[in-house]
Amino acid sequence: MIIDLSVRLRQLRLDKRLRQDQVARLVGVSKGAISAYETDIRQPSYDVLIRLANLYRVSTDYLLGRQDVRMLDISGLTTAEAAAISDLVASMTAKNQKLEDMRT
C-alpha cells in the first residue's frame, strides 16, 4: 500500500477547499471512490492518479510519496511576477527554517 497517497490526497483536497463530491466530479469517479482513496481502502487507477495530479497541480511522484517537493506552475506569469513568487517562497522557507531551528 502507498501510505502517503491517502494522506496527501486528503490534504490537497482540503488545501483547495474542495469537497469529496466536487473532486469526484472533476476527475470522473464516484464520491465513494474519493473517500476510499483518502482512507487507504482503495488505490486509484493510473488514469485517475494522473487526473488527480492534474487537478491538484502536483506530480504523480508527489502523490505517491516518491517526492516531497510540490511544484508550482508559473508558466503563465511574467518574468517579474515569477521572480516575485520565487522571492516570496525563499523568504517563507528561510522564516520556517529559523522557526524550526528555534524549536530544536
Chimera marker file (.cmm) of the C-alpha trace (Angstrom):
<marker_set name="trace">
<marker id="1" x="0.000" y="0.000" z="0.000" r="1" g="1" b="0" radius="0.5"/>
<marker id="2" x="1.052" y="3.545" z="-0.690" r="1" g="1" b="0" radius="0.5"/>
<marker id="3" x="0.869" y="5.105" z="2.739" r="1" g="1" b="0" radius="0.5"/>
<marker id="4" x="1.419" y="8.743" z="1.792" r="1" g="1" b="0" radius="0.5"/>
<marker id="5" x="-1.129" y="8.732" z="-1.037" r="1" g="1" b="0" radius="0.5"/>
<marker id="6" x="-4.259" y="8.801" z="1.132" r="1" g="1" b="0" radius="0.5"/>
<marker id="7" x="-2.838" y="11.492" z="3.400" r="1" g="1" b="0" radius="0.5"/>
<marker id="8" x="-1.668" y="13.643" z="0.504" r="1" g="1" b="0" radius="0.5"/>
<marker id="9" x="-4.944" y="13.333" z="-1.407" r="1" g="1" b="0" radius="0.5"/>
<marker id="10" x="-6.944" y="14.447" z="1.617" r="1" g="1" b="0" radius="0.5"/>
<marker id="11" x="-4.578" y="17.321" z="2.426" r="1" g="1" b="0" radius="0.5"/>
<marker id="12" x="-4.528" y="18.575" z="-1.163" r="1" g="1" b="0" radius="0.5"/>
<marker id="13" x="-8.330" y="18.464" z="-1.295" r="1" g="1" b="0" radius="0.5"/>
<marker id="14" x="-8.588" y="20.426" z="1.944" r="1" g="1" b="0" radius="0.5"/>
<marker id="15" x="-5.953" y="22.913" z="0.744" r="1" g="1" b="0" radius="0.5"/>
<marker id="16" x="-8.097" y="23.567" z="-2.352" r="1" g="1" b="0" radius="0.5"/>
<marker id="17" x="-11.224" y="23.802" z="-0.166" r="1" g="1" b="0" radius="0.5"/>
<marker id="18" x="-12.973" y="21.125" z="-2.178" r="1" g="1" b="0" radius="0.5"/>
<marker id="19" x="-15.493" y="18.526" z="-1.031" r="1" g="1" b="0" radius="0.5"/>
<marker id="20" x="-15.126" y="14.889" z="-1.979" r="1" g="1" b="0" radius="0.5"/>
<marker id="21" x="-18.116" y="15.069" z="-4.318" r="1" g="1" b="0" radius="0.5"/>
<marker id="22" x="-16.538" y="18.012" z="-6.144" r="1" g="1" b="0" radius="0.5"/>
<marker id="23" x="-13.240" y="16.160" z="-6.618" r="1" g="1" b="0" radius="0.5"/>
<marker id="24" x="-15.149" y="13.091" z="-7.773" r="1" g="1" b="0" radius="0.5"/>
<marker id="25" x="-16.990" y="15.082" z="-10.416" r="1" g="1" b="0" radius="0.5"/>
<marker id="26" x="-13.798" y="16.797" z="-11.598" r="1" g="1" b="0" radius="0.5"/>
<marker id="27" x="-11.851" y="13.550" z="-12.060" r="1" g="1" b="0" radius="0.5"/>
<marker id="28" x="-14.768" y="11.390" z="-13.215" r="1" g="1" b="0" radius="0.5"/>
<marker id="29" x="-15.188" y="8.930" z="-10.358" r="1" g="1" b="0" radius="0.5"/>
<marker id="30" x="-17.730" y="8.456" z="-7.568" r="1" g="1" b="0" radius="0.5"/>
<marker id="31" x="-17.623" y="10.250" z="-4.231" r="1" g="1" b="0" radius="0.5"/>
<marker id="32" x="-17.218" y="6.814" z="-2.638" r="1" g="1" b="0" radius="0.5"/>
<marker id="33" x="-14.075" y="6.235" z="-4.689" r="1" g="1" b="0" radius="0.5"/>
<marker id="34" x="-12.551" y="9.504" z="-3.465" r="1" g="1" b="0" radius="0.5"/>
<marker id="35" x="-13.431" y="8.550" z="0.109" r="1" g="1" b="0" radius="0.5"/>
<marker id="36" x="-11.822" y="5.120" z="-0.392" r="1" g="1" b="0" radius="0.5"/>
<marker id="37" x="-8.648" y="6.715" z="-1.780" r="1" g="1" b="0" radius="0.5"/>
<marker id="38" x="-8.440" y="9.110" z="1.162" r="1" g="1" b="0" radius="0.5"/>
<marker id="39" x="-8.965" y="6.356" z="3.750" r="1" g="1" b="0" radius="0.5"/>
<marker id="40" x="-6.485" y="3.980" z="2.105" r="1" g="1" b="0" radius="0.5"/>
<marker id="41" x="-9.159" y="1.380" z="1.369" r="1" g="1" b="0" radius="0.5"/>
<marker id="42" x="-8.613" y="1.530" z="-2.364" r="1" g="1" b="0" radius="0.5"/>
<marker id="43" x="-5.943" y="2.792" z="-4.768" r="1" g="1" b="0" radius="0.5"/>
<marker id="44" x="-6.781" y="4.884" z="-7.846" r="1" g="1" b="0" radius="0.5"/>
<marker id="45" x="-6.076" y="3.552" z="-11.326" r="1" g="1" b="0" radius="0.5"/>
<marker id="46" x="-3.204" y="5.094" z="-13.260" r="1" g="1" b="0" radius="0.5"/>
<marker id="47" x="-5.635" y="7.222" z="-15.257" r="1" g="1" b="0" radius="0.5"/>
<marker id="48" x="-7.353" y="8.541" z="-12.136" r="1" g="1" b="0" radius="0.5"/>
<marker id="49" x="-3.984" y="9.143" z="-10.447" r="1" g="1" b="0" radius="0.5"/>
<marker id="50" x="-2.942" y="11.333" z="-13.371" r="1" g="1" b="0" radius="0.5"/>
<marker id="51" x="-6.254" y="13.224" z="-13.301" r="1" g="1" b="0" radius="0.5"/>
<marker id="52" x="-5.818" y="13.831" z="-9.553" r="1" g="1" b="0" radius="0.5"/>
<marker id="53" x="-2.259" y="15.078" z="-10.097" r="1" g="1" b="0" radius="0.5"/>
<marker id="54" x="-3.505" y="17.416" z="-12.822" r="1" g="1" b="0" radius="0.5"/>
<marker id="55" x="-6.363" y="18.675" z="-10.645" r="1" g="1" b="0" radius="0.5"/>
<marker id="56" x="-4.059" y="19.430" z="-7.730" r="1" g="1" b="0" radius="0.5"/>
<marker id="57" x="-1.189" y="20.595" z="-9.972" r="1" g="1" b="0" radius="0.5"/>
<marker id="58" x="1.326" y="18.226" z="-8.441" r="1" g="1" b="0" radius="0.5"/>
<marker id="59" x="3.380" y="15.391" z="-9.883" r="1" g="1" b="0" radius="0.5"/>
<marker id="60" x="2.329" y="11.763" z="-9.567" r="1" g="1" b="0" radius="0.5"/>
<marker id="61" x="5.645" y="11.259" z="-7.765" r="1" g="1" b="0" radius="0.5"/>
<marker id="62" x="4.475" y="13.734" z="-5.129" r="1" g="1" b="0" radius="0.5"/>
<marker id="63" x="1.147" y="11.916" z="-4.734" r="1" g="1" b="0" radius="0.5"/>
<marker id="64" x="2.909" y="8.569" z="-4.422" r="1" g="1" b="0" radius="0.5"/>
<marker id="65" x="5.334" y="9.834" z="-1.771" r="1" g="1" b="0" radius="0.5"/>
<marker id="66" x="8.389" y="9.480" z="-4.005" r="1" g="1" b="0" radius="0.5"/>
<marker id="67" x="8.992" y="13.210" z="-3.904" r="1" g="1" b="0" radius="0.5"/>
<marker id="68" x="8.345" y="15.718" z="-1.131" r="1" g="1" b="0" radius="0.5"/>
<marker id="69" x="8.572" y="18.789" z="-3.326" r="1" g="1" b="0" radius="0.5"/>
<marker id="70" x="5.322" y="20.297" z="-4.529" r="1" g="1" b="0" radius="0.5"/>
<marker id="71" x="5.737" y="22.043" z="-7.835" r="1" g="1" b="0" radius="0.5"/>
<marker id="72" x="4.051" y="25.305" z="-8.704" r="1" g="1" b="0" radius="0.5"/>
<marker id="73" x="3.160" y="26.069" z="-12.311" r="1" g="1" b="0" radius="0.5"/>
<marker id="74" x="4.202" y="29.649" z="-13.032" r="1" g="1" b="0" radius="0.5"/>
<marker id="75" x="4.243" y="29.345" z="-16.811" r="1" g="1" b="0" radius="0.5"/>
<marker id="76" x="1.524" y="31.990" z="-17.259" r="1" g="1" b="0" radius="0.5"/>
<marker id="77" x="3.375" y="34.633" z="-15.258" r="1" g="1" b="0" radius="0.5"/>
<marker id="78" x="5.640" y="37.379" z="-16.474" r="1" g="1" b="0" radius="0.5"/>
<marker id="79" x="9.337" y="37.258" z="-15.620" r="1" g="1" b="0" radius="0.5"/>
<marker id="80" x="8.825" y="39.898" z="-12.923" r="1" g="1" b="0" radius="0.5"/>
<marker id="81" x="5.863" y="38.006" z="-11.423" r="1" g="1" b="0" radius="0.5"/>
<marker id="82" x="7.822" y="34.730" z="-11.426" r="1" g="1" b="0" radius="0.5"/>
<marker id="83" x="10.729" y="36.476" z="-9.676" r="1" g="1" b="0" radius="0.5"/>
<marker id="84" x="8.377" y="37.910" z="-7.045" r="1" g="1" b="0" radius="0.5"/>
<marker id="85" x="6.924" y="34.438" z="-6.372" r="1" g="1" b="0" radius="0.5"/>
<marker id="86" x="10.423" y="32.979" z="-6.142" r="1" g="1" b="0" radius="0.5"/>
<marker id="87" x="11.462" y="35.683" z="-3.648" r="1" g="1" b="0" radius="0.5"/>
<marker id="88" x="8.329" y="35.076" z="-1.563" r="1" g="1" b="0" radius="0.5"/>
<marker id="89" x="8.980" y="31.326" z="-1.434" r="1" g="1" b="0" radius="0.5"/>
<marker id="90" x="12.615" y="31.886" z="-0.448" r="1" g="1" b="0" radius="0.5"/>
<marker id="91" x="11.561" y="34.291" z="2.295" r="1" g="1" b="0" radius="0.5"/>
<marker id="92" x="8.960" y="31.912" z="3.711" r="1" g="1" b="0" radius="0.5"/>
<marker id="93" x="11.379" y="28.980" z="3.558" r="1" g="1" b="0" radius="0.5"/>
<marker id="94" x="14.001" y="30.956" z="5.485" r="1" g="1" b="0" radius="0.5"/>
<marker id="95" x="11.425" y="32.021" z="8.071" r="1" g="1" b="0" radius="0.5"/>
<marker id="96" x="10.256" y="28.431" z="8.552" r="1" g="1" b="0" radius="0.5"/>
<marker id="97" x="13.837" y="27.212" z="8.879" r="1" g="1" b="0" radius="0.5"/>
<marker id="98" x="14.514" y="29.803" z="11.593" r="1" g="1" b="0" radius="0.5"/>
<marker id="99" x="11.392" y="28.696" z="13.469" r="1" g="1" b="0" radius="0.5"/>
<marker id="100" x="12.447" y="25.057" z="13.173" r="1" g="1" b="0" radius="0.5"/>
<marker id="101" x="15.937" y="25.901" z="14.424" r="1" g="1" b="0" radius="0.5"/>
<marker id="102" x="14.431" y="27.666" z="17.446" r="1" g="1" b="0" radius="0.5"/>
<marker id="103" x="12.428" y="24.548" z="18.343" r="1" g="1" b="0" radius="0.5"/>
<marker id="104" x="15.463" y="22.280" z="18.383" r="1" g="1" b="0" radius="0.5"/>
<link id1="1" id2="2" r="1" g="1" b="0" radius="0.2"/>
<link id1="2" id2="3" r="1" g="1" b="0" radius="0.2"/>
<link id1="3" id2="4" r="1" g="1" b="0" radius="0.2"/>
<link id1="4" id2="5" r="1" g="1" b="0" radius="0.2"/>
<link id1="5" id2="6" r="1" g="1" b="0" radius="0.2"/>
<link id1="6" id2="7" r="1" g="1" b="0" radius="0.2"/>
<link id1="7" id2="8" r="1" g="1" b="0" radius="0.2"/>
<link id1="8" id2="9" r="1" g="1" b="0" radius="0.2"/>
<link id1="9" id2="10" r="1" g="1" b="0" radius="0.2"/>
<link id1="10" id2="11" r="1" g="1" b="0" radius="0.2"/>
<link id1="11" id2="12" r="1" g="1" b="0" radius="0.2"/>
<link id1="12" id2="13" r="1" g="1" b="0" radius="0.2"/>
<link id1="13" id2="14" r="1" g="1" b="0" radius="0.2"/>
<link id1="14" id2="15" r="1" g="1" b="0" radius="0.2"/>
<link id1="15" id2="16" r="1" g="1" b="0" radius="0.2"/>
<link id1="16" id2="17" r="1" g="1" b="0" radius="0.2"/>
<link id1="17" id2="18" r="1" g="1" b="0" radius="0.2"/>
<link id1="18" id2="19" r="1" g="1" b="0" radius="0.2"/>
<link id1="19" id2="20" r="1" g="1" b="0" radius="0.2"/>
<link id1="20" id2="21" r="1" g="1" b="0" radius="0.2"/>
<link id1="21" id2="22" r="1" g="1" b="0" radius="0.2"/>
<link id1="22" id2="23" r="1" g="1" b="0" radius="0.2"/>
<link id1="23" id2="24" r="1" g="1" b="0" radius="0.2"/>
<link id1="24" id2="25" r="1" g="1" b="0" radius="0.2"/>
<link id1="25" id2="26" r="1" g="1" b="0" radius="0.2"/>
<link id1="26" id2="27" r="1" g="1" b="0" radius="0.2"/>
<link id1="27" id2="28" r="1" g="1" b="0" radius="0.2"/>
<link id1="28" id2="29" r="1" g="1" b="0" radius="0.2"/>
<link id1="29" id2="30" r="1" g="1" b="0" radius="0.2"/>
<link id1="30" id2="31" r="1" g="1" b="0" radius="0.2"/>
<link id1="31" id2="32" r="1" g="1" b="0" radius="0.2"/>
<link id1="32" id2="33" r="1" g="1" b="0" radius="0.2"/>
<link id1="33" id2="34" r="1" g="1" b="0" radius="0.2"/>
<link id1="34" id2="35" r="1" g="1" b="0" radius="0.2"/>
<link id1="35" id2="36" r="1" g="1" b="0" radius="0.2"/>
<link id1="36" id2="37" r="1" g="1" b="0" radius="0.2"/>
<link id1="37" id2="38" r="1" g="1" b="0" radius="0.2"/>
<link id1="38" id2="39" r="1" g="1" b="0" radius="0.2"/>
<link id1="39" id2="40" r="1" g="1" b="0" radius="0.2"/>
<link id1="40" id2="41" r="1" g="1" b="0" radius="0.2"/>
<link id1="41" id2="42" r="1" g="1" b="0" radius="0.2"/>
<link id1="42" id2="43" r="1" g="1" b="0" radius="0.2"/>
<link id1="43" id2="44" r="1" g="1" b="0" radius="0.2"/>
<link id1="44" id2="45" r="1" g="1" b="0" radius="0.2"/>
<link id1="45" id2="46" r="1" g="1" b="0" radius="0.2"/>
<link id1="46" id2="47" r="1" g="1" b="0" radius="0.2"/>
<link id1="47" id2="48" r="1" g="1" b="0" radius="0.2"/>
<link id1="48" id2="49" r="1" g="1" b="0" radius="0.2"/>
<link id1="49" id2="50" r="1" g="1" b="0" radius="0.2"/>
<link id1="50" id2="51" r="1" g="1" b="0" radius="0.2"/>
<link id1="51" id2="52" r="1" g="1" b="0" radius="0.2"/>
<link id1="52" id2="53" r="1" g="1" b="0" radius="0.2"/>
<link id1="53" id2="54" r="1" g="1" b="0" radius="0.2"/>
<link id1="54" id2="55" r="1" g="1" b="0" radius="0.2"/>
<link id1="55" id2="56" r="1" g="1" b="0" radius="0.2"/>
<link id1="56" id2="57" r="1" g="1" b="0" radius="0.2"/>
<link id1="57" id2="58" r="1" g="1" b="0" radius="0.2"/>
<link id1="58" id2="59" r="1" g="1" b="0" radius="0.2"/>
<link id1="59" id2="60" r="1" g="1" b="0" radius="0.2"/>
<link id1="60" id2="61" r="1" g="1" b="0" radius="0.2"/>
<link id1="61" id2="62" r="1" g="1" b="0" radius="0.2"/>
<link id1="62" id2="63" r="1" g="1" b="0" radius="0.2"/>
<link id1="63" id2="64" r="1" g="1" b="0" radius="0.2"/>
<link id1="64" id2="65" r="1" g="1" b="0" radius="0.2"/>
<link id1="65" id2="66" r="1" g="1" b="0" radius="0.2"/>
<link id1="66" id2="67" r="1" g="1" b="0" radius="0.2"/>
<link id1="67" id2="68" r="1" g="1" b="0" radius="0.2"/>
<link id1="68" id2="69" r="1" g="1" b="0" radius="0.2"/>
<link id1="69" id2="70" r="1" g="1" b="0" radius="0.2"/>
<link id1="70" id2="71" r="1" g="1" b="0" radius="0.2"/>
<link id1="71" id2="72" r="1" g="1" b="0" radius="0.2"/>
<link id1="72" id2="73" r="1" g="1" b="0" radius="0.2"/>
<link id1="73" id2="74" r="1" g="1" b="0" radius="0.2"/>
<link id1="74" id2="75" r="1" g="1" b="0" radius="0.2"/>
<link id1="75" id2="76" r="1" g="1" b="0" radius="0.2"/>
<link id1="76" id2="77" r="1" g="1" b="0" radius="0.2"/>
<link id1="77" id2="78" r="1" g="1" b="0" radius="0.2"/>
<link id1="78" id2="79" r="1" g="1" b="0" radius="0.2"/>
<link id1="79" id2="80" r="1" g="1" b="0" radius="0.2"/>
<link id1="80" id2="81" r="1" g="1" b="0" radius="0.2"/>
<link id1="81" id2="82" r="1" g="1" b="0" radius="0.2"/>
<link id1="82" id2="83" r="1" g="1" b="0" radius="0.2"/>
<link id1="83" id2="84" r="1" g="1" b="0" radius="0.2"/>
<link id1="84" id2="85" r="1" g="1" b="0" radius="0.2"/>
<link id1="85" id2="86" r="1" g="1" b="0" radius="0.2"/>
<link id1="86" id2="87" r="1" g="1" b="0" radius="0.2"/>
<link id1="87" id2="88" r="1" g="1" b="0" radius="0.2"/>
<link id1="88" id2="89" r="1" g="1" b="0" radius="0.2"/>
<link id1="89" id2="90" r="1" g="1" b="0" radius="0.2"/>
<link id1="90" id2="91" r="1" g="1" b="0" radius="0.2"/>
<link id1="91" id2="92" r="1" g="1" b="0" radius="0.2"/>
<link id1="92" id2="93" r="1" g="1" b="0" radius="0.2"/>
<link id1="93" id2="94" r="1" g="1" b="0" radius="0.2"/>
<link id1="94" id2="95" r="1" g="1" b="0" radius="0.2"/>
<link id1="95" id2="96" r="1" g="1" b="0" radius="0.2"/>
<link id1="96" id2="97" r="1" g="1" b="0" radius="0.2"/>
<link id1="97" id2="98" r="1" g="1" b="0" radius="0.2"/>
<link id1="98" id2="99" r="1" g="1" b="0" radius="0.2"/>
<link id1="99" id2="100" r="1" g="1" b="0" radius="0.2"/>
<link id1="100" id2="101" r="1" g="1" b="0" radius="0.2"/>
<link id1="101" id2="102" r="1" g="1" b="0" radius="0.2"/>
<link id1="102" id2="103" r="1" g="1" b="0" radius="0.2"/>
<link id1="103" id2="104" r="1" g="1" b="0" radius="0.2"/>
</marker_set>
